[in-house]
Amino acid sequence: MAAAASDSGEDGDLQEIHEPDFLGELFNINLVPSDLFLKFRKQTEGFRVGLNFKFCNVPTNEYQAAVVLKPMASNKRWKFVYEPLHGDIQLLSKKIPLTKYLNIQIGLCHSFHSNATGWKWNLSTCLGGDGVSHIRNKSSLGLCRGVDLRIGWRADYIPPEIEGEVSTAESVLNMKHGHLHASIDRFEAIFTSTN
């Protein structure tokens, strides 16, 4: 924060007046992804087999691996996931739209480490709440045949608000600046081999 000129208080002490660092507080863009993915895919006989590696960035610095099998049909309804490091297998449905912005995914999972079987479900949306507009999306870029880059990004924003009053003790014009906080959540390199 930047310090402005100082004023004298009632007792003669100097008081510092701070002006906000508007650019730093209103706009924050983080270009370092928190998750890096390396995906190898093989398409054959109407199915796609994938070997996915996930590298988690700061603060955990972990990695995960998964083998994924899913049908290539346009009406694919399931996928099978095996995570050898965690000893988990999952049979998951595709994301089922409940509304325009709300999806649900359900599945059956088994953990070999804890010898437990159960149901799994996930409600997801690309929008958020709590008075903050929240957008999550993925953007893909095909570099060449069989090589794609996918970037998952997120933006939280509150648009500026201007309000005012006339003939009251309030200010004639008030402005809330709003803010934008954006980040790249994931970066994926996808290599696909087809017959």
Summary of the structure (lengths in Angstrom):
residues: 195
radius of gyration: 24.9
end to end distance: 58.9
largest distance: 84.7
contacts: 465
relative contact order: 0.18
helix: 3%
strand: 65%
